[in-house]
Amino acid sequence: MEQQVYKGKISFINYEKQFATIEYLHNNKHKSVNCKINAEGSGKKPHQFRLGDGVIFQLRLSDRGDKMTACNVKFTHNTDIDLL
């Protein structure tokens, strides 16, 4: 079964705790979800996420199993950087 891919924007980052919050729109409702930003296991250098980064991601149950978390987070674009 194909997992749904969501589009969102990074709205908060805590570099010390290695997590970020992504805000996104689902069924015309504003939602937010947390994700780990050091979860790159591909061997490539992970993207340094910044506030305002556009991302695509999927949802899965957290390790504790009590809430949803973002996984497979991929950077798409940051329009704020274009304004520099």
C-alpha positions as CSV (number, residue, x, y, z in Angstrom):
1,M,0.0,0.0,0.0
2,E,1.3,3.4,-1.0
3,Q,1.8,5.8,1.9
4,Q,0.4,9.3,1.4
5,V,3.0,12.1,0.9
6,Y,2.4,15.4,2.6
7,K,3.8,18.9,1.9
8,G,4.6,21.2,4.7
9,K,7.0,23.9,6.0
10,I,9.5,23.8,8.9
11,S,8.0,26.1,11.6
12,F,10.3,25.3,14.6
13,I,13.8,23.7,15.0
14,N,15.6,22.6,18.1
15,Y,19.2,21.7,17.0
16,E,20.3,20.6,20.4
17,K,17.5,18.0,20.7
18,Q,17.7,17.2,17.0
19,F,14.0,17.7,16.2
20,A,11.8,20.0,14.1
21,T,8.1,20.8,13.8
22,I,6.4,20.8,10.4
23,E,3.2,22.7,9.8
24,Y,1.0,21.4,7.0
25,L,-2.6,21.5,5.6
26,H,-4.7,18.3,5.7
27,N,-8.4,18.4,4.7
28,N,-8.3,22.2,5.0
29,K,-7.1,22.0,8.6
30,H,-3.8,23.4,9.8
31,K,-1.8,20.6,11.5
32,S,1.7,20.2,12.9
33,V,3.9,17.2,13.4
34,N,7.4,16.7,14.9
35,C,10.3,14.9,13.2
36,K,13.8,13.9,14.0
37,I,16.3,15.9,11.9
38,N,19.3,13.6,12.3
39,A,17.6,10.5,11.0
40,E,19.6,10.4,7.8
41,G,21.0,6.9,7.4
42,S,21.8,7.0,3.7
43,G,25.5,7.8,4.1
44,K,25.0,11.2,2.4
45,K,25.5,14.4,4.3
46,P,22.1,15.3,5.8
47,H,20.4,18.5,4.8
48,Q,20.7,21.3,7.4
49,F,17.1,22.2,7.9
50,R,16.2,25.8,8.5
51,L,13.0,27.7,9.4
52,G,10.8,28.1,6.4
53,D,12.1,25.1,4.5
54,G,9.5,23.5,2.3
55,V,9.5,19.7,2.8
56,I,7.7,16.6,1.7
57,F,7.2,13.8,4.2
58,Q,5.2,10.8,5.3
59,L,3.5,10.0,8.6
60,R,4.1,7.0,10.9
61,L,3.4,6.2,14.5
62,S,6.1,7.4,16.9
63,D,8.5,4.9,18.6
64,R,6.4,5.1,21.8
65,G,3.3,4.5,19.8
66,D,1.4,7.4,21.3
67,K,1.3,10.0,18.4
68,M,2.1,10.5,14.7
69,T,5.6,11.7,13.6
70,A,7.0,12.7,10.3
71,C,9.4,10.3,8.5
72,N,11.2,10.3,5.1
73,V,11.4,14.1,5.4
74,K,12.9,15.6,2.2
75,F,13.8,19.2,1.6
76,T,12.1,20.8,-1.5
77,H,12.6,24.5,-1.4
78,N,12.9,27.6,0.8
79,T,11.3,30.7,-0.7
80,D,12.8,32.9,2.1
81,I,16.3,32.2,0.8
82,D,15.3,33.5,-2.6
83,L,14.6,36.9,-1.0
84,L,18.2,37.3,0.3
